[in-house]
């Protein structure tokens, strides 16, 4: 069995076109409910125009046949025990994948949407060493940590919809305030939209990524 088949997640890895030139950024793509490992690849190409490597796993949990990264009890109510287990599992996958695909885990940035953004936020809180930063589209507080981790030096971009029927603005603000307590460099952009991504989400994420992680 090939090493990549032993990593535990159905996934895609696309190496950087600049790998031989020493470019080390890798984007960890984390889809929303009902998505898969292909969903965010086009978004990644649009926000990281210089050609980072891409690692895109498919969530293992099925909710009415739709893949997710962790269980929930109802809309906006998470199974915290499963969330934490899946967070550690995903962080371990990332670490092992970096060895198989020969990318630098310290230069990995999560790009998550909705359910994927929530587990990315959970990784920042539980396994902060796993990520250099994150792009969080439509995220909320995944859980309340017993102690706030030190995320100084982490770069985090949040993009939220003003008219999001799934994530009210107060829940977005709760995550912003929590991340600020960690010492991370976090910015939030409000979009005149709902839960779905817009071109403005993409263009502002691209601008932030270029400014925050210059090769």
mmCIF file of the C-alpha atoms, coordinates in Angstrom:
data_MODEL
# 
_entry.id   MODEL 
# 
loop_
_atom_site.group_PDB 
_atom_site.id 
_atom_site.type_symbol 
_atom_site.label_atom_id 
_atom_site.label_alt_id 
_atom_site.label_comp_id 
_atom_site.label_asym_id 
_atom_site.label_entity_id 
_atom_site.label_seq_id 
_atom_site.pdbx_PDB_ins_code 
_atom_site.Cartn_x 
_atom_site.Cartn_y 
_atom_site.Cartn_z 
_atom_site.occupancy 
_atom_site.B_iso_or_equiv 
_atom_site.pdbx_formal_charge 
_atom_site.auth_seq_id 
_atom_site.auth_comp_id 
_atom_site.auth_asym_id 
_atom_site.auth_atom_id 
_atom_site.pdbx_PDB_model_num 
ATOM 1   C CA . UNK A 1 1   ? 0.000   0.000  0.000  1.00 0.00 ? 1   UNK A CA 1 
ATOM 2   C CA . UNK A 1 2   ? 1.287   3.436  -0.903 1.00 0.00 ? 2   UNK A CA 1 
ATOM 3   C CA . UNK A 1 3   ? 2.162   5.835  1.901  1.00 0.00 ? 3   UNK A CA 1 
ATOM 4   C CA . UNK A 1 4   ? -0.491  8.312  0.812  1.00 0.00 ? 4   UNK A CA 1 
ATOM 5   C CA . UNK A 1 5   ? -3.157  5.612  1.145  1.00 0.00 ? 5   UNK A CA 1 
ATOM 6   C CA . UNK A 1 6   ? -2.181  5.138  4.796  1.00 0.00 ? 6   UNK A CA 1 
ATOM 7   C CA . UNK A 1 7   ? -2.799  8.757  5.800  1.00 0.00 ? 7   UNK A CA 1 
ATOM 8   C CA . UNK A 1 8   ? -6.384  8.051  6.845  1.00 0.00 ? 8   UNK A CA 1 
ATOM 9   C CA . UNK A 1 9   ? -8.248  10.675 4.803  1.00 0.00 ? 9   UNK A CA 1 
ATOM 10  C CA . UNK A 1 10  ? -9.436  10.657 1.225  1.00 0.00 ? 10  UNK A CA 1 
ATOM 11  C CA . UNK A 1 11  ? -7.550  13.653 -0.115 1.00 0.00 ? 11  UNK A CA 1 
ATOM 12  C CA . UNK A 1 12  ? -5.802  15.421 -2.958 1.00 0.00 ? 12  UNK A CA 1 
ATOM 13  C CA . UNK A 1 13  ? -2.315  16.870 -2.914 1.00 0.00 ? 13  UNK A CA 1 
ATOM 14  C CA . UNK A 1 14  ? -1.191  19.265 -5.628 1.00 0.00 ? 14  UNK A CA 1 
ATOM 15  C CA . UNK A 1 15  ? 2.468   20.278 -5.351 1.00 0.00 ? 15  UNK A CA 1 
ATOM 16  C CA . UNK A 1 16  ? 3.556   23.875 -5.779 1.00 0.00 ? 16  UNK A CA 1 
ATOM 17  C CA . UNK A 1 17  ? 4.582   24.862 -9.278 1.00 0.00 ? 17  UNK A CA 1 
ATOM 18  C CA . UNK A 1 18  ? 7.463   26.704 -7.576 1.00 0.00 ? 18  UNK A CA 1 
ATOM 19  C CA . UNK A 1 19  ? 8.632   23.745 -5.507 1.00 0.00 ? 19  UNK A CA 1 
ATOM 20  C CA . UNK A 1 20  ? 12.056  23.671 -7.132 1.00 0.00 ? 20  UNK A CA 1 
ATOM 21  C CA . UNK A 1 21  ? 12.468  27.380 -6.457 1.00 0.00 ? 21  UNK A CA 1 
ATOM 22  C CA . UNK A 1 22  ? 12.046  26.853 -2.725 1.00 0.00 ? 22  UNK A CA 1 
ATOM 23  C CA . UNK A 1 23  ? 8.517   28.152 -2.305 1.00 0.00 ? 23  UNK A CA 1 
ATOM 24  C CA . UNK A 1 24  ? 7.183   26.394 0.783  1.00 0.00 ? 24  UNK A CA 1 
ATOM 25  C CA . UNK A 1 25  ? 3.620   27.613 1.397  1.00 0.00 ? 25  UNK A CA 1 
ATOM 26  C CA . UNK A 1 26  ? 0.949   24.925 1.567  1.00 0.00 ? 26  UNK A CA 1 
ATOM 27  C CA . UNK A 1 27  ? -2.791  25.556 1.751  1.00 0.00 ? 27  UNK A CA 1 
ATOM 28  C CA . UNK A 1 28  ? -4.838  23.068 3.783  1.00 0.00 ? 28  UNK A CA 1 
ATOM 29  C CA . UNK A 1 29  ? -8.307  23.190 2.221  1.00 0.00 ? 29  UNK A CA 1 
ATOM 30  C CA . UNK A 1 30  ? -11.235 22.334 4.494  1.00 0.00 ? 30  UNK A CA 1 
ATOM 31  C CA . UNK A 1 31  ? -14.646 22.148 2.795  1.00 0.00 ? 31  UNK A CA 1 
ATOM 32  C CA . UNK A 1 32  ? -18.093 22.875 4.203  1.00 0.00 ? 32  UNK A CA 1 
ATOM 33  C CA . UNK A 1 33  ? -20.904 20.420 4.945  1.00 0.00 ? 33  UNK A CA 1 
ATOM 34  C CA . UNK A 1 34  ? -21.678 18.300 1.911  1.00 0.00 ? 34  UNK A CA 1 
ATOM 35  C CA . UNK A 1 35  ? -18.431 19.214 0.182  1.00 0.00 ? 35  UNK A CA 1 
ATOM 36  C CA . UNK A 1 36  ? -15.417 17.147 -0.739 1.00 0.00 ? 36  UNK A CA 1 
ATOM 37  C CA . UNK A 1 37  ? -11.705 17.379 -1.493 1.00 0.00 ? 37  UNK A CA 1 
ATOM 38  C CA . UNK A 1 38  ? -12.341 19.152 -4.808 1.00 0.00 ? 38  UNK A CA 1 
ATOM 39  C CA . UNK A 1 39  ? -14.603 21.964 -3.598 1.00 0.00 ? 39  UNK A CA 1 
ATOM 40  C CA . UNK A 1 40  ? -12.093 24.639 -2.622 1.00 0.00 ? 40  UNK A CA 1 
ATOM 41  C CA . UNK A 1 41  ? -9.328  24.010 -5.135 1.00 0.00 ? 41  UNK A CA 1 
ATOM 42  C CA . UNK A 1 42  ? -10.517 26.717 -7.519 1.00 0.00 ? 42  UNK A CA 1 
ATOM 43  C CA . UNK A 1 43  ? -10.871 29.139 -4.576 1.00 0.00 ? 43  UNK A CA 1 
ATOM 44  C CA . UNK A 1 44  ? -7.317  28.290 -3.509 1.00 0.00 ? 44  UNK A CA 1 
ATOM 45  C CA . UNK A 1 45  ? -6.006  29.003 -6.990 1.00 0.00 ? 45  UNK A CA 1 
ATOM 46  C CA . UNK A 1 46  ? -7.754  32.363 -6.944 1.00 0.00 ? 46  UNK A CA 1 
ATOM 47  C CA . UNK A 1 47  ? -6.481  33.522 -3.565 1.00 0.00 ? 47  UNK A CA 1 
ATOM 48  C CA . UNK A 1 48  ? -2.929  32.165 -3.871 1.00 0.00 ? 48  UNK A CA 1 
ATOM 49  C CA . UNK A 1 49  ? -1.913  33.232 -7.348 1.00 0.00 ? 49  UNK A CA 1 
ATOM 50  C CA . UNK A 1 50  ? 1.774   32.436 -6.878 1.00 0.00 ? 50  UNK A CA 1 
ATOM 51  C CA . UNK A 1 51  ? 1.063   28.707 -6.814 1.00 0.00 ? 51  UNK A CA 1 
ATOM 52  C CA . UNK A 1 52  ? 1.249   27.242 -3.300 1.00 0.00 ? 52  UNK A CA 1 
ATOM 53  C CA . UNK A 1 53  ? 1.009   23.506 -2.697 1.00 0.00 ? 53  UNK A CA 1 
ATOM 54  C CA . UNK A 1 54  ? -2.503  22.288 -1.913 1.00 0.00 ? 54  UNK A CA 1 
ATOM 55  C CA . UNK A 1 55  ? -3.562  19.579 0.531  1.00 0.00 ? 55  UNK A CA 1 
ATOM 56  C CA . UNK A 1 56  ? -7.298  18.965 0.487  1.00 0.00 ? 56  UNK A CA 1 
ATOM 57  C CA . UNK A 1 57  ? -8.839  16.198 2.637  1.00 0.00 ? 57  UNK A CA 1 
ATOM 58  C CA . UNK A 1 58  ? -12.453 15.049 2.678  1.00 0.00 ? 58  UNK A CA 1 
ATOM 59  C CA . UNK A 1 59  ? -14.258 15.091 6.033  1.00 0.00 ? 59  UNK A CA 1 
ATOM 60  C CA . UNK A 1 60  ? -14.916 11.621 7.459  1.00 0.00 ? 60  UNK A CA 1 
ATOM 61  C CA . UNK A 1 61  ? -18.223 12.264 9.203  1.00 0.00 ? 61  UNK A CA 1 
ATOM 62  C CA . UNK A 1 62  ? -21.439 11.757 7.239  1.00 0.00 ? 62  UNK A CA 1 
ATOM 63  C CA . UNK A 1 63  ? -24.564 13.721 8.092  1.00 0.00 ? 63  UNK A CA 1 
ATOM 64  C CA . UNK A 1 64  ? -27.449 12.442 5.979  1.00 0.00 ? 64  UNK A CA 1 
ATOM 65  C CA . UNK A 1 65  ? -24.850 11.333 3.454  1.00 0.00 ? 65  UNK A CA 1 
ATOM 66  C CA . UNK A 1 66  ? -23.045 14.687 3.441  1.00 0.00 ? 66  UNK A CA 1 
ATOM 67  C CA . UNK A 1 67  ? -19.346 14.749 4.453  1.00 0.00 ? 67  UNK A CA 1 
ATOM 68  C CA . UNK A 1 68  ? -18.338 16.902 7.434  1.00 0.00 ? 68  UNK A CA 1 
ATOM 69  C CA . UNK A 1 69  ? -15.214 17.181 9.557  1.00 0.00 ? 69  UNK A CA 1 
ATOM 70  C CA . UNK A 1 70  ? -16.983 16.603 12.896 1.00 0.00 ? 70  UNK A CA 1 
ATOM 71  C CA . UNK A 1 71  ? -20.417 15.772 14.275 1.00 0.00 ? 71  UNK A CA 1 
ATOM 72  C CA . UNK A 1 72  ? -23.001 18.264 15.387 1.00 0.00 ? 72  UNK A CA 1 
ATOM 73  C CA . UNK A 1 73  ? -26.076 17.748 17.537 1.00 0.00 ? 73  UNK A CA 1 
ATOM 74  C CA . UNK A 1 74  ? -28.133 20.363 15.701 1.00 0.00 ? 74  UNK A CA 1 
ATOM 75  C CA . UNK A 1 75  ? -27.591 23.534 13.659 1.00 0.00 ? 75  UNK A CA 1 
ATOM 76  C CA . UNK A 1 76  ? -24.845 25.470 15.450 1.00 0.00 ? 76  UNK A CA 1 
ATOM 77  C CA . UNK A 1 77  ? -24.613 22.970 18.333 1.00 0.00 ? 77  UNK A CA 1 
ATOM 78  C CA . UNK A 1 78  ? -21.476 20.868 18.104 1.00 0.00 ? 78  UNK A CA 1 
ATOM 79  C CA . UNK A 1 79  ? -20.539 17.475 19.526 1.00 0.00 ? 79  UNK A CA 1 
ATOM 80  C CA . UNK A 1 80  ? -17.550 18.868 21.430 1.00 0.00 ? 80  UNK A CA 1 
ATOM 81  C CA . UNK A 1 81  ? -16.002 15.495 22.269 1.00 0.00 ? 81  UNK A CA 1 
ATOM 82  C CA . UNK A 1 82  ? -16.081 14.459 18.614 1.00 0.00 ? 82  UNK A CA 1 
ATOM 83  C CA . UNK A 1 83  ? -14.871 17.905 17.500 1.00 0.00 ? 83  UNK A CA 1 
ATOM 84  C CA . UNK A 1 84  ? -11.783 17.658 19.690 1.00 0.00 ? 84  UNK A CA 1 
ATOM 85  C CA . UNK A 1 85  ? -11.043 14.081 18.604 1.00 0.00 ? 85  UNK A CA 1 
ATOM 86  C CA . UNK A 1 86  ? -11.387 15.006 14.923 1.00 0.00 ? 86  UNK A CA 1 
ATOM 87  C CA . UNK A 1 87  ? -9.240  18.107 15.419 1.00 0.00 ? 87  UNK A CA 1 
ATOM 88  C CA . UNK A 1 88  ? -6.337  16.051 16.748 1.00 0.00 ? 88  UNK A CA 1 
ATOM 89  C CA . UNK A 1 89  ? -6.900  13.465 14.015 1.00 0.00 ? 89  UNK A CA 1 
ATOM 90  C CA . UNK A 1 90  ? -6.758  16.152 11.325 1.00 0.00 ? 90  UNK A CA 1 
ATOM 91  C CA . UNK A 1 91  ? -3.641  17.749 12.827 1.00 0.00 ? 91  UNK A CA 1 
ATOM 92  C CA . UNK A 1 92  ? -1.930  14.343 12.853 1.00 0.00 ? 92  UNK A CA 1 
ATOM 93  C CA . UNK A 1 93  ? -2.943  13.801 9.227  1.00 0.00 ? 93  UNK A CA 1 
ATOM 94  C CA . UNK A 1 94  ? -1.390  17.135 8.317  1.00 0.00 ? 94  UNK A CA 1 
ATOM 95  C CA . UNK A 1 95  ? 1.845   16.281 10.093 1.00 0.00 ? 95  UNK A CA 1 
ATOM 96  C CA . UNK A 1 96  ? 2.078   12.851 8.460  1.00 0.00 ? 96  UNK A CA 1 
ATOM 97  C CA . UNK A 1 97  ? 1.171   14.237 5.032  1.00 0.00 ? 97  UNK A CA 1 
ATOM 98  C CA . UNK A 1 98  ? 4.009   16.759 5.286  1.00 0.00 ? 98  UNK A CA 1 
ATOM 99  C CA . UNK A 1 99  ? 6.435   13.839 5.539  1.00 0.00 ? 99  UNK A CA 1 
ATOM 100 C CA . UNK A 1 100 ? 4.896   11.930 2.634  1.00 0.00 ? 100 UNK A CA 1 
ATOM 101 C CA . UNK A 1 101 ? 4.619   14.914 0.297  1.00 0.00 ? 101 UNK A CA 1 
ATOM 102 C CA . UNK A 1 102 ? 7.746   16.740 1.538  1.00 0.00 ? 102 UNK A CA 1 
ATOM 103 C CA . UNK A 1 103 ? 6.227   20.111 2.381  1.00 0.00 ? 103 UNK A CA 1 
ATOM 104 C CA . UNK A 1 104 ? 7.035   22.380 5.312  1.00 0.00 ? 104 UNK A CA 1 
ATOM 105 C CA . UNK A 1 105 ? 4.343   22.003 8.030  1.00 0.00 ? 105 UNK A CA 1 
ATOM 106 C CA . UNK A 1 106 ? 5.426   25.302 9.577  1.00 0.00 ? 106 UNK A CA 1 
ATOM 107 C CA . UNK A 1 107 ? 4.371   27.097 6.400  1.00 0.00 ? 107 UNK A CA 1 
ATOM 108 C CA . UNK A 1 108 ? 0.865   25.635 6.213  1.00 0.00 ? 108 UNK A CA 1 
ATOM 109 C CA . UNK A 1 109 ? -2.197  27.880 6.130  1.00 0.00 ? 109 UNK A CA 1 
ATOM 110 C CA . UNK A 1 110 ? -5.713  26.517 6.548  1.00 0.00 ? 110 UNK A CA 1 
ATOM 111 C CA . UNK A 1 111 ? -8.394  27.750 4.166  1.00 0.00 ? 111 UNK A CA 1 
ATOM 112 C CA . UNK A 1 112 ? -11.738 26.684 5.575  1.00 0.00 ? 112 UNK A CA 1 
ATOM 113 C CA . UNK A 1 113 ? -15.373 27.312 4.719  1.00 0.00 ? 113 UNK A CA 1 
ATOM 114 C CA . UNK A 1 114 ? -18.198 26.910 7.261  1.00 0.00 ? 114 UNK A CA 1 
ATOM 115 C CA . UNK A 1 115 ? -17.697 23.455 8.867  1.00 0.00 ? 115 UNK A CA 1 
ATOM 116 C CA . UNK A 1 116 ? -14.142 23.428 7.538  1.00 0.00 ? 116 UNK A CA 1 
ATOM 117 C CA . UNK A 1 117 ? -13.475 26.899 8.952  1.00 0.00 ? 117 UNK A CA 1 
ATOM 118 C CA . UNK A 1 118 ? -14.760 25.775 12.340 1.00 0.00 ? 118 UNK A CA 1 
ATOM 119 C CA . UNK A 1 119 ? -12.387 22.822 12.553 1.00 0.00 ? 119 UNK A CA 1 
ATOM 120 C CA . UNK A 1 120 ? -9.565  25.104 11.379 1.00 0.00 ? 120 UNK A CA 1 
ATOM 121 C CA . UNK A 1 121 ? -10.375 27.414 14.297 1.00 0.00 ? 121 UNK A CA 1 
ATOM 122 C CA . UNK A 1 122 ? -10.394 24.377 16.575 1.00 0.00 ? 122 UNK A CA 1 
ATOM 123 C CA . UNK A 1 123 ? -6.923  23.404 15.293 1.00 0.00 ? 123 UNK A CA 1 
ATOM 124 C CA . UNK A 1 124 ? -5.643  26.877 16.135 1.00 0.00 ? 124 UNK A CA 1 
ATOM 125 C CA . UNK A 1 125 ? -6.946  26.475 19.698 1.00 0.00 ? 125 UNK A CA 1 
ATOM 126 C CA . UNK A 1 126 ? -5.924  22.843 20.307 1.00 0.00 ? 126 UNK A CA 1 
ATOM 127 C CA . UNK A 1 127 ? -2.911  22.297 18.029 1.00 0.00 ? 127 UNK A CA 1 
ATOM 128 C CA . UNK A 1 128 ? -1.560  25.788 17.311 1.00 0.00 ? 128 UNK A CA 1 
ATOM 129 C CA . UNK A 1 129 ? 1.802   24.434 16.169 1.00 0.00 ? 129 UNK A CA 1 
ATOM 130 C CA . UNK A 1 130 ? 0.073   22.770 13.210 1.00 0.00 ? 130 UNK A CA 1 
ATOM 131 C CA . UNK A 1 131 ? -0.730  25.995 11.345 1.00 0.00 ? 131 UNK A CA 1 
ATOM 132 C CA . UNK A 1 132 ? 1.048   29.221 10.460 1.00 0.00 ? 132 UNK A CA 1 
ATOM 133 C CA . UNK A 1 133 ? -2.287  30.925 9.927  1.00 0.00 ? 133 UNK A CA 1 
ATOM 134 C CA . UNK A 1 134 ? -5.781  30.546 8.552  1.00 0.00 ? 134 UNK A CA 1 
ATOM 135 C CA . UNK A 1 135 ? -8.387  31.946 6.209  1.00 0.00 ? 135 UNK A CA 1 
ATOM 136 C CA . UNK A 1 136 ? -11.756 31.412 7.888  1.00 0.00 ? 136 UNK A CA 1 
ATOM 137 C CA . UNK A 1 137 ? -14.828 31.859 5.707  1.00 0.00 ? 137 UNK A CA 1 
ATOM 138 C CA . UNK A 1 138 ? -18.112 31.857 7.681  1.00 0.00 ? 138 UNK A CA 1 
ATOM 139 C CA . UNK A 1 139 ? -16.667 30.627 10.978 1.00 0.00 ? 139 UNK A CA 1 
ATOM 140 C CA . UNK A 1 140 ? -17.858 30.669 14.593 1.00 0.00 ? 140 UNK A CA 1 
ATOM 141 C CA . UNK A 1 141 ? -16.405 29.698 17.978 1.00 0.00 ? 141 UNK A CA 1 
ATOM 142 C CA . UNK A 1 142 ? -15.933 25.909 17.812 1.00 0.00 ? 142 UNK A CA 1 
ATOM 143 C CA . UNK A 1 143 ? -15.736 25.518 21.592 1.00 0.00 ? 143 UNK A CA 1 
ATOM 144 C CA . UNK A 1 144 ? -14.788 27.560 24.658 1.00 0.00 ? 144 UNK A CA 1 
ATOM 145 C CA . UNK A 1 145 ? -11.207 26.647 25.637 1.00 0.00 ? 145 UNK A CA 1 
ATOM 146 C CA . UNK A 1 146 ? -10.375 26.177 29.306 1.00 0.00 ? 146 UNK A CA 1 
ATOM 147 C CA . UNK A 1 147 ? -7.295  28.325 28.760 1.00 0.00 ? 147 UNK A CA 1 
ATOM 148 C CA . UNK A 1 148 ? -6.535  30.649 25.873 1.00 0.00 ? 148 UNK A CA 1 
ATOM 149 C CA . UNK A 1 149 ? -3.504  29.477 23.843 1.00 0.00 ? 149 UNK A CA 1 
ATOM 150 C CA . UNK A 1 150 ? -0.707  31.799 22.818 1.00 0.00 ? 150 UNK A CA 1 
ATOM 151 C CA . UNK A 1 151 ? -1.115  32.388 19.088 1.00 0.00 ? 151 UNK A CA 1 
ATOM 152 C CA . UNK A 1 152 ? 1.222   35.344 18.789 1.00 0.00 ? 152 UNK A CA 1 
ATOM 153 C CA . UNK A 1 153 ? 2.743   35.355 15.325 1.00 0.00 ? 153 UNK A CA 1 
ATOM 154 C CA . UNK A 1 154 ? -0.251  33.584 13.774 1.00 0.00 ? 154 UNK A CA 1 
ATOM 155 C CA . UNK A 1 155 ? -1.950  35.409 10.906 1.00 0.00 ? 155 UNK A CA 1 
ATOM 156 C CA . UNK A 1 156 ? -5.733  34.916 10.693 1.00 0.00 ? 156 UNK A CA 1 
ATOM 157 C CA . UNK A 1 157 ? -8.253  36.300 8.202  1.00 0.00 ? 157 UNK A CA 1 
ATOM 158 C CA . UNK A 1 158 ? -11.998 36.054 8.833  1.00 0.00 ? 158 UNK A CA 1 
ATOM 159 C CA . UNK A 1 159 ? -14.685 36.825 6.272  1.00 0.00 ? 159 UNK A CA 1 
ATOM 160 C CA . UNK A 1 160 ? -18.342 36.834 7.323  1.00 0.00 ? 160 UNK A CA 1 
ATOM 161 C CA . UNK A 1 161 ? -21.714 37.549 5.739  1.00 0.00 ? 161 UNK A CA 1 
ATOM 162 C CA . UNK A 1 162 ? -23.776 40.363 7.205  1.00 0.00 ? 162 UNK A CA 1 
ATOM 163 C CA . UNK A 1 163 ? -26.953 38.481 6.280  1.00 0.00 ? 163 UNK A CA 1 
ATOM 164 C CA . UNK A 1 164 ? -25.786 34.960 7.106  1.00 0.00 ? 164 UNK A CA 1 
ATOM 165 C CA . UNK A 1 165 ? -28.853 32.972 8.305  1.00 0.00 ? 165 UNK A CA 1 
ATOM 166 C CA . UNK A 1 166 ? -26.659 30.212 9.761  1.00 0.00 ? 166 UNK A CA 1 
ATOM 167 C CA . UNK A 1 167 ? -24.049 32.242 11.655 1.00 0.00 ? 167 UNK A CA 1 
ATOM 168 C CA . UNK A 1 168 ? -25.416 35.408 13.298 1.00 0.00 ? 168 UNK A CA 1 
ATOM 169 C CA . UNK A 1 169 ? -23.011 38.347 13.475 1.00 0.00 ? 169 UNK A CA 1 
ATOM 170 C CA . UNK A 1 170 ? -22.680 38.001 17.266 1.00 0.00 ? 170 UNK A CA 1 
ATOM 171 C CA . UNK A 1 171 ? -21.227 34.516 16.855 1.00 0.00 ? 171 UNK A CA 1 
ATOM 172 C CA . UNK A 1 172 ? -18.705 35.824 14.339 1.00 0.00 ? 172 UNK A CA 1 
ATOM 173 C CA . UNK A 1 173 ? -17.757 38.576 16.781 1.00 0.00 ? 173 UNK A CA 1 
ATOM 174 C CA . UNK A 1 174 ? -17.388 36.024 19.584 1.00 0.00 ? 174 UNK A CA 1 
ATOM 175 C CA . UNK A 1 175 ? -14.741 34.212 17.534 1.00 0.00 ? 175 UNK A CA 1 
ATOM 176 C CA . UNK A 1 176 ? -13.013 37.493 16.682 1.00 0.00 ? 176 UNK A CA 1 
ATOM 177 C CA . UNK A 1 177 ? -12.808 38.456 20.374 1.00 0.00 ? 177 UNK A CA 1 
ATOM 178 C CA . UNK A 1 178 ? -11.544 34.986 21.335 1.00 0.00 ? 178 UNK A CA 1 
ATOM 179 C CA . UNK A 1 179 ? -8.811  35.042 18.686 1.00 0.00 ? 179 UNK A CA 1 
ATOM 180 C CA . UNK A 1 180 ? -7.759  38.520 19.728 1.00 0.00 ? 180 UNK A CA 1 
ATOM 181 C CA . UNK A 1 181 ? -7.224  37.211 23.265 1.00 0.00 ? 181 UNK A CA 1 
ATOM 182 C CA . UNK A 1 182 ? -4.722  34.701 21.892 1.00 0.00 ? 182 UNK A CA 1 
ATOM 183 C CA . UNK A 1 183 ? -2.411  37.441 20.652 1.00 0.00 ? 183 UNK A CA 1 
ATOM 184 C CA . UNK A 1 184 ? -2.843  36.461 17.006 1.00 0.00 ? 184 UNK A CA 1 
ATOM 185 C CA . UNK A 1 185 ? -2.940  39.033 14.240 1.00 0.00 ? 185 UNK A CA 1 
ATOM 186 C CA . UNK A 1 186 ? -6.583  38.628 13.227 1.00 0.00 ? 186 UNK A CA 1 
ATOM 187 C CA . UNK A 1 187 ? -8.635  40.695 10.804 1.00 0.00 ? 187 UNK A CA 1 
ATOM 188 C CA . UNK A 1 188 ? -12.334 40.498 9.969  1.00 0.00 ? 188 UNK A CA 1 
ATOM 189 C CA . UNK A 1 189 ? -14.047 41.587 6.776  1.00 0.00 ? 189 UNK A CA 1 
ATOM 190 C CA . UNK A 1 190 ? -17.825 41.842 6.552  1.00 0.00 ? 190 UNK A CA 1 
ATOM 191 C CA . UNK A 1 191 ? -19.486 40.976 3.254  1.00 0.00 ? 191 UNK A CA 1 
ATOM 192 C CA . UNK A 1 192 ? -22.889 42.186 2.076  1.00 0.00 ? 192 UNK A CA 1 
ATOM 193 C CA . UNK A 1 193 ? -23.940 38.569 1.632  1.00 0.00 ? 193 UNK A CA 1 
ATOM 194 C CA . UNK A 1 194 ? -25.330 35.488 3.314  1.00 0.00 ? 194 UNK A CA 1 
ATOM 195 C CA . UNK A 1 195 ? -23.605 32.155 3.990  1.00 0.00 ? 195 UNK A CA 1 
ATOM 196 C CA . UNK A 1 196 ? -22.412 31.586 0.440  1.00 0.00 ? 196 UNK A CA 1 
ATOM 197 C CA . UNK A 1 197 ? -19.028 32.865 -0.695 1.00 0.00 ? 197 UNK A CA 1 
ATOM 198 C CA . UNK A 1 198 ? -18.796 35.842 -3.023 1.00 0.00 ? 198 UNK A CA 1 
ATOM 199 C CA . UNK A 1 199 ? -16.168 37.322 -5.295 1.00 0.00 ? 199 UNK A CA 1 
ATOM 200 C CA . UNK A 1 200 ? -15.487 39.900 -2.599 1.00 0.00 ? 200 UNK A CA 1 
ATOM 201 C CA . UNK A 1 201 ? -14.578 37.107 -0.145 1.00 0.00 ? 201 UNK A CA 1 
ATOM 202 C CA . UNK A 1 202 ? -12.063 35.772 -2.628 1.00 0.00 ? 202 UNK A CA 1 
ATOM 203 C CA . UNK A 1 203 ? -10.504 39.098 -3.614 1.00 0.00 ? 203 UNK A CA 1 
ATOM 204 C CA . UNK A 1 204 ? -10.091 40.274 -0.022 1.00 0.00 ? 204 UNK A CA 1 
ATOM 205 C CA . UNK A 1 205 ? -8.635  36.930 1.048  1.00 0.00 ? 205 UNK A CA 1 
ATOM 206 C CA . UNK A 1 206 ? -6.172  37.119 -1.848 1.00 0.00 ? 206 UNK A CA 1 
ATOM 207 C CA . UNK A 1 207 ? -5.118  40.634 -0.854 1.00 0.00 ? 207 UNK A CA 1 
ATOM 208 C CA . UNK A 1 208 ? -4.690  39.595 2.801  1.00 0.00 ? 208 UNK A CA 1 
ATOM 209 C CA . UNK A 1 209 ? -2.719  36.451 1.942  1.00 0.00 ? 209 UNK A CA 1 
ATOM 210 C CA . UNK A 1 210 ? -0.358  38.348 -0.350 1.00 0.00 ? 210 UNK A CA 1 
ATOM 211 C CA . UNK A 1 211 ? 0.285   40.986 2.331  1.00 0.00 ? 211 UNK A CA 1 
ATOM 212 C CA . UNK A 1 212 ? 0.644   38.536 5.227  1.00 0.00 ? 212 UNK A CA 1 
ATOM 213 C CA . UNK A 1 213 ? 2.711   35.774 3.618  1.00 0.00 ? 213 UNK A CA 1 
ATOM 214 C CA . UNK A 1 214 ? 5.029   37.333 1.102  1.00 0.00 ? 214 UNK A CA 1 
ATOM 215 C CA . UNK A 1 215 ? 7.433   34.824 -0.387 1.00 0.00 ? 215 UNK A CA 1 
# 
